[in-house]
Amino acid sequence: MGDQIGQAVDGKLVYIPFAEFEKVRKAPWSREQRVAVFADMCRLNALYMIARAGSGHIGSSFSSMEIFSWMMLEELELGTIPTEGNDLFFSSKGHDAPGYYAVLMGMGRLEFDLVHKLRKIDGLPGHPDVHTPNIITNTGSLGMGISKAKGMIHANRLAERDARVVVLTGDGELQEGQFWESLVSATNHKLHELIVVIDHNKLQSDTFVKNVSDLGDLDAKLAAFGWRVERCDGNDVAVLAQTLADMKDDPYPKVIIADTVKGKGVSFMEHTSLDSDVDMYRFHSGAPDANSYQKAVGEITDRISAAIADLGGDDIAYDFIVREPAPALPETAQKLIPAYTEALLQQAGKHPNLVALDADLILDTGLIPFRETFPERFIECGIAEQDMVSMAGGLALGGALPIAHSFSCFLTSRPNEQIYNNATEKTKVIYVGSLAGVVPGGPGHSHQAVRDIASLSGIPDMVMVEPCCAAEVAPLLDWCVNEAKGSSYIRLTSIPCDIPFALPEDYEAVQGQGTVLVDGDTVAIVTHGPILTGNAVRAAEQLTEAGISTKVINMPWLNTVDGSWLAQALAGCTALLTLDNHYMDGGLSDAVGRALECDPVVGLKVSRLGVSDVPPSGTNSEVLDAVGLSVEHIAARATALAEVR
């Protein structure tokens, strides 16, 4: 479920042009032979897309490539939208999108030039989205697929449309409770049109499924729900085809456990090349390094050439681009997750009752050092956020100090009821959400946490904080651990951030009070987090040069703003601009507004910028510009505000 955001690969990047796919699709070979070659060609293009984008999921794209290719080329009469009446196919796990896109492009069902635009704002989103041609539902948040498919089948029956619906899931995804909830009614309603294919590649995110939550006798579990269950080699197209044929006329919903290899097709990326005790699988998410990329290209192209030669065909032509090295991060770039790791270890050393819980994101959330240092106080919960949060509630009732970790988008939404339940018990739980805010933009809206503050705003006694730089992480965690009376939520940006400011040397975390980073007396900008605080400081520099004296206030307290402190900080200013790395409804701007209702500043003109619609997928700069939170947008709004009489 992780989404490591790295650097794009530089050097020569190779892909296969569309004309070569057309040749293979028309070749006089058996269906199985064509699909096997086609799938490897798609592997190369998926690898190209990920390398060029600098992020994406190689392992699960490769493990599911034969499933994608056989289903979409040979098995199904595919529709483009659910109301057409044709067969439907989609991936519930969603992070195999590069593989999915590569197959669609190879079939001519997606504009081929998009091969160059994975995770670009004018290209292909990091996870499937219905605004992309031939994508029939949004996925990326795990566990929803079968439920969506059941709804589509019921809609088909109402409209008297006879069509199959095929859903591809991951095996780690089976830890989500909704997967198991969705099985029962499918049997009760005899949804024979439904086929579920489990990409059973044995890994979730960066480690083995069996080491997190072993699935046990999966065949028996699924059969117990009344489903027709078959098992096959999911990377063998002939075997997959026969399995589908054998179960075609069964009157009940069907599930295929497709045993696959994560990273299939590149020897050193295949999970079977790992020892069972290897801690982390390297190729779940993120782009490979340049050397690994070139080695992978060599393996795939050699195998394609050999297969075509054996079939008597002409070797295919390749195309390439040369990518210049990406610019290095500036010396002022800071990473908040390592700062959090260090601060957490310090607190754990002082508090023997502190327990860290993780939801299958130990690498992304910076918890590996904690697990190594305090193994008896680390609990891996898997892809099961509701279970994790209720477990944290039980730990709190038993006298422990639990800290629950996941991506913000999942931690604050899926277990929201469980968080509320914990709050009603008046215990203390700390929730730490990373990947917060609108960037990184590449993964898309399933992973952009822009409603987390609003989601938790109705939780009694919940205090929400967000550090603006690495130096603010430890003081805020210290406050949550040692001063907060109730539960708290720490919101962390995951990407490296260029920080053009510094906190005062005597900085202290005082609830409700911010920090004046840049002084001024015309427009005040109040914001939070490293992305927008950095942009606000840069905008203030431009504004000051233009003759508009601008104050910048970092406000780490997202829902408990001290009105009297803020009113004093705004004294002398004639205008206030608030910035939200979040939807404008329910974010910091609302908290600032509530505070100023109690402590009004006479004559203060107020405006705000924030996310107003579902954010797009794209590079970080593209997304910030699209949602109106770039330096230029901030400066323009502040200028307009200063000019209002």
N, C-alpha and C positions, 0 to 999 in steps of 0.2 A: 504493500500500500504506500510505501515511501515514494518520494519524488525528489531525487537529488538533482540539483540544478548546478551544472558545471560549465566548462568552457567548450565552445565548438572546436571540433578537430581542425587543425590547419594542415596545409599540404594538399596533395592530390586526392580528391574525393570522387569515387567512381559510381556510376549508376547505369542502368539499362534503359534505353529509350523505348517509347511505346511501340514503334514499328517491330521491334524484336518480339514483343509479347504477342502481337498479331500473328507473326510467323509461327510461333510455337502453338498458339491456340488453333491454327489451321493445319498443323502438321499431321501427316497420315499415320499417327501412332495410336495406340490404345488410349482410352480415356485416362486410365491410371498413369500411363507414361507421360502424357501431356501434363497432367496435374502435378506430378512429381517434379518435372523440370520447371514448370510455372512457379511452383512454391519456392524453389531455390532462387529463381530470379527475383521474386518478391522479397526474399530475405535480403538480397543485396540492396535493393532499393529502400527497404525499411532501415537498414543499417546506414545507408547514405543520409536519409532524412534525419535520423537521430544524431549522427556525427555533425551534420551541418547545423542543426538546431542547438546542439550543445546539451540537450536533455531529451528524455523519452525512455521508453522501457524496452530494452532489447530482449531480455530473457523470456518474457511471456509472449512477445510478438513472435519470436522464433519457435517457441514450443507449440503454438497454435496455428502455425502457417499452413500445414497440410489440412487442418480442419477448415480454416477459412477457405482455402483454395478449392477443396472438393465440394463443400457445401455450395459455394457461390458460382462455381463454374459448371458443375455437373448435377448436383443433387436437387436443387431447388429452382422453381420458376419464380425468380425474385421480383418483388414489387419495389416501388420507390417510396411509397407512403402507405400507412396501414389501411387506408380506405379503398385501395385499388382492387383488393380481392385476390391478389397473388400471394405466394409464399413470402414469409417475412423472416429475416435473420438479423440478429444483433448480438453484440458482446456485452454481457452484464458487467464484467470486471472493468472494461473500458480502458485500462492502461495498456492494452495491446493495440491501441489505436494505430500506431505506425504500420503494423502488419496488416490491419484491416484496410487502411488507406492504400497500401501498396497493392493489395489484391483488387480493390475497386479501380485503381488507376490502370492496372494491367488488363482489366476487363473493358476499359473504355467507359466505365460508369462514373468516373470522376476526372475532371480536367487534369491532364497529365502534368502540366507545368506546376501544379501544386506540389509535386515531388520536391521542389526547391523551397517550399514555404511552410514546413511543419513548425507550429508554434509561432507563426507570424500573424499579425493582425489582419492581413489580407489573404491569409492562407488557411491552414488546417489547425483546429484547436488541439490542445494536448490530450483531451479526452473527448469522446464522441458527443456531437451536438446536432440537433435536428435541423439546424440551419445549413448544415453541410449536405449536399445532394446525396441521396441514398442512405443517409443515417436516419433511422426511424424513431429513435428515442435517445434522450440524454442519459449517459451512464458515466461511471467514475466513482460514485458513491456506492459502495458494495452492498450486495444482497437484494437489490430491488428487481432484478431481471425477471425472475419467474412470475412475480406479481404483475409486472407490466405485461408480460406475455399472456397471462390469464385474462387480463382486461381486454387485450386485443382480440382474443378468441371469443370472448363473450360478445364483443362488438360485432365480430364477423357473423356470429350466429344470429344476432338480432337483424343484421342486414342480409342474411341468407347468402353469405360469402363462404365458400369452402376452400380453406387454405391452411397450410401448416405454418406454425410459428416455431422457430428454432432459436434457442438461447444458449450462448456459450458462457460458462462461468469459470471462475478459478477455483482451485481447491482450498486455498486460504480463505477465500470468500465464504466458504461453508461455515466459518466460525460466526458469521453474522446470524443473529436469531431469525431475521426475516426470511432467510432461505428456508429454514425448517418450518416456519409458520406457513409458507406458501405452498407446501407440498400437500397438505391434507385436503383442502377444498378442490384441488386439481383432480384428485381421485374421486371425490364425492360427485363432482360434476362430469366425470368421465371425459376429460379434455384430451381425447385421443389425438387431437391436432398438435399437441404440445410435445416438442422434443427438446430435452436439455442435454447439452454436452458439457461434461466437466473436464476442463483442461487440467488433468491430474499430473502436474509436473513436479509435485512433491515439495515445492518450496513456496514460501510466502515472503514477500519483500526480500529480505537478505538472508533468511535462514530456513532450515527444514521445518515443514509443517509438523512433523512428528515431535520435534523438540519444543513446540509451542503448545499445540492442542492436538494430540494425535487423533486422527479420524476413525481409528479402529476398523471394524468390519463395515466398510462403507457400503458394500453391496447389500448386506443384510439390513442395514439401517434404512436404506432407500426402499428396498423391497417391502419393508414393514409398513410403509405408508401406502402400499398398494400400487406402486409404479412398476412398469416393466423395466427391468434393469439388465443391461448388457455391459460387458467390459471388453476393451480391445486396445491395440496399439494405435494411439492417435496420430502417430507420425508415419504410419503405413497406410497409404491411401486405398490400396486394394482391400485391406482388412476393414478399414473404416466403412468403405462402400458396402461390403458384404454385411457388416453389422447393421447398417441402416436398412438394407433390403430385408434382412431376417425379421426385423421388428415392425415393418411398415404397416401391416394390417392389424396390429394389436389394438384392442378397443380402449386401452387405458393410456394415460400419459407415459412417456418413455424417457429414460435417462441412460446415457452412455457415459460410463467412466472411461475416458480416453487417457490411457497411460502415455504420457509424453515426457520429453526431456527438456527441461528449461535451458534455453540457449541452444536448442537443437540446430545443428548444421555448422557449428564452429567448435572444434574439439576442446579448446581451452575455456570456452564459455558454457559448455554443457555441464549441467550439475553432476552428471555421472562421473565426471573427471575429478570430483572432489571426494575427499575422505569424509565419512559420515560425521566425524567430530569437528570438521571445519566450521568455524564460528559464523563467518559471513560470506555470502555469495556476492561476487563483485559486480555482476552484470544485470542486476534487477532494474536499476534506473540510472540515468545519467549517460553521457557519451563516453565511449572508450577513449583511452589515450591514443595518440597518433600511431604508435608502434602496434598496439593491439588491433587498431582499425585496419592497418595495412595487412597484418597477418590474417585477419578474418576475411578480408576481401580476397586474398590469395586462395584460401581454402574453398570459399564459395565458388569463385570463378573456375578454379580447376575442376571442381565437381560438376559444374554445369557443362563445361567443355567435354568432359569425359562421357557424361550421360548422353549428350547430343551426338557425339561421335559413335557411341555404341548403337544409337538408333538410326545412324546413317544420315543425319541431318547436317546442315551447314552451321559452323560455329557462329555464335551471335556477336554482334558489334556492341562495344561499350562506349559510353561518353563520360566525360569528367569535367570537373571544375577544379581550379586551384584556389584554395582559400588561404589568405594571408593570416599570420598569427594574430590572435585577439590581443588587444591592448592589456597590459598587466594592470592589476588593481592598484589604485594609488596608495601611497604610504599611509594615508589617513583612513583607509578602509578598516572597518571594524566588524567583528563577528559576535553576535550576541549569544549564540548557542554555546560556544566554548566558555564564554564568561559565566553563563548560567551553570554549566557543568562544575566549574570551579567553586562557585558560590554554594551550590547544592552540597558538594563534598564538605565544605567548611561547616555548614549547618548540620549535616549528618554527624560530623565528628563531635558536635556539641549536644546533640539530641539523640540518644540511643533509641528513642521510640519513633524516629522518623523513618517512614517506609515509602519507597518510590514504586509506583505502578506504571506499566507501559502497555500500550495497545498496538503492538507489532511495529513500533517505530523507534527502536532503541538507538539506531544510528542517527536518524534525523533529529531526535529529541536530546541527543547528547548524553545518554544514560549508560553508555558502555563503561566509562570509568567508575560510575557508581556501582554497577553490578559487580565489577571486579574487586572493588574495595569493600563493599558491604553486601555480599551475595545473599546472606540470610535476610536482608531487608529489601530485596528487590523481587518484585512479582511481575512476571510476564503474563499478560492477560490475553494476548492475541487480538484478532480483529473482532473485538467484542466490547465496545465502549460502554454499553449499558451494564454489562456484567462487571466491568472494571469499576465504574462509579459506585455501584451498590456495594461492591467489595470494599471500596474505600470508606463508604458509610459504616460498614460493619467494623472495619479497623478503628475508625474514630470512636465508635461506641465502646470498643474494647480498650481504649486508652492510648492508641497509637496516634501519630500525626501523619496521615497519608497525604502523599502528593501524587496526583493522577496526571498522566502525560499523554497527549496525542496531538495531531494537527488541530488547530483551532476550529476548522470547519466541521470536523467530526465530534470533537470533544464537547462543544457547546450545543449541538443540535440533536444528535441521536439520543444521548442520555439526559436530555433536558429535564424530563420528569423525574429521573433518578437524582439529579442534582437538587431539584426542588424538595424531594423527599428527604434527602440528607439535611437540607437547610431547616426543614420543619422540626428536626430532632435537636437543633441548636448545638450541633457538634461543629468541629473545625476540620475542614478539608481544603487543601490547596489544589487548585486546578491550573495546570500550565499548558497553554496552547501555543504551539509553534506554527510556522507557515502562516502567520497572521497577516491580514490585509490583502490589498488588491494585487500586490506583487510578491513573489514571482508570478508573472502573467502567463507563462507558458502552459502550465497545467490546465488552465481554464476555470470556469465558474464552479465546477464541483469542488475545487480545492482552494478557491479564493475566499478567505474568511472575511466577509464584509457585512455580516449580520450577527456576529458573535456577541458583541456588546449588547445589542438589542435583545438577543436571545436570553441573556442572563440578567437583564435589567430588572426583571420582576422577581428575582430570587431574593427573599428576605435576608438582610444583613450581609449580602455579598458585596465585597469591595473589589473593584477591577482596576488593575494598574498596567502600564506599559512603559518600559524603559526606552529612553531616546538614544542611548549609546551603551557601550559595554560597561562603562563606569557606573551607570545607574542600576545595573542588574542586581548586584549584591545588596545595595541598600534597600531596594524594594523587596527582594526575597527576605531579607532580614526583618523588615517590617511585617511581612505576611506571616512569618514563622513566630516572631517574638512579641509583636505588638497587637496584631489583629485579634479581636475577640472572637470573631466568627470566621466564616469561610472567605476565600479570596480567589481571584482569577488573575494569572499573570499572562499577558499577551506578548509573544515574542516574534520578531521578524527573523526569518531564517536566512536570508541572503546577506552577503557582505555589503556593507553600506559605507559610502564615503561620508565621513563626519566632519563638517567644516566648523565645528564649535567644540567647546570644552565646558564641562560643568565646573562651578566654583570649587576650589580646593576644600572648602569647609561644607560641602553639600551634605545635607541631611534629608532623609525622606520624612516629610511631615504631611500627614493626611490632609488632602484637599489643597495643598499649596504647591505651586509650580516654581519655575525658575526663569528669571528674565535673562535670556541669553544675549540679546541685542537690545540696547536701549534706544528709545525714540519717543516722539511726542505728538505724532499725527495719527498714524495707523498702527494699531496693535494686532499682531497675528498670534492667535492661540492655537496650539496644535499638540500632537503627541506622536511618539514613535520616531525611529531614526529616519525613515523615508521622508515623511512630510516635515519634520523639524529641520532636516538638512535642506530640503527645498525651500522652506520658509526663510532660512538664514540666507540662502543664495538670492532669493527674491528681494530680501531686505537690502542686500548690497546694491542691487540694481535700482531699487526704489530710492535709496539714499542718494545715489549718484544722480538721479533724476530730480532731486530736491524734495522728496517725500520722506520725511523722517519716520522711520519704521521701527517698532518694538517687536521683538519675537519672544513669546513666552512658551516654554515647554510645560505642558500640563500632563503629568503621568497618571493622575487620578481620573479615571475615565467616567466614573459615575458619582463621585463624591467631591465636588468642587467646593472649596471654601469661598463663599461669596464675598465676605468682608475682605479676605486677602486679595481676591481677584479685583474687586472694586478699587482697592488701594493701588494695585499694580497698574490698573488702567487709568489712573488719575492723570489728567492732562491730555490724554489722547481724545481725538474727536471721532474716531472710527474703529470698529472691531471687526476683524475677519477671522472666523474659525474654520479650521481644516479638519476633515474627517477621512481617515483611511478606512472607510466603512460607509455603509449607506447613511445618508444624512439623517434619516429617521432612526432615532434610538442611539445615536453615537455621542461623541464628546460634545458636539454643538448643543445637543439637547440639555446635557448636564450644565454647560455654561449658561444656557438660557435660564434654567431653573435657578441657578445661583444668583444671577443678576436680577431676577424677579424679587428676590429677598433683599438684595443689596444693589439697587439700581444706580447706574451712572448717568446723570442727567445730560441729555443732548448727545448721547453716544449713538452713532449710526452703526448698524450691525448688518453683516452679511456673512454668508458661509459658502464653503465649497466642500463637496464630498461626492460619493458615488450615488448616482440617481437612477441607474438602470443596471440590469445584469451586465457585469463587466466582461469585456472581450478577452480572448486568449491572444497573446502576442509577446513580443519582447517587453522588458520592463519599461523602457522609455516609451514604446508605442502605447502601452496600456495606460501609463500615467498621463500621457497626452490625451488619449481618447476619453478618459473620465474627468479631465479638467483639473488634474492635480500636479501638472508639471510646473517648473519654475516660472515659465512664461505665463501660464494661466493664472498662477497666484499673483504675479506682479501686475498683470492686467486688471484683475479684479480689485486688487488693493488700490491701484491708480484710479479706477473708476469710482471707488468708494471715497477716496480722498477728495475727489472733485465734486462730489455731491454737496450742494449748499443747503 
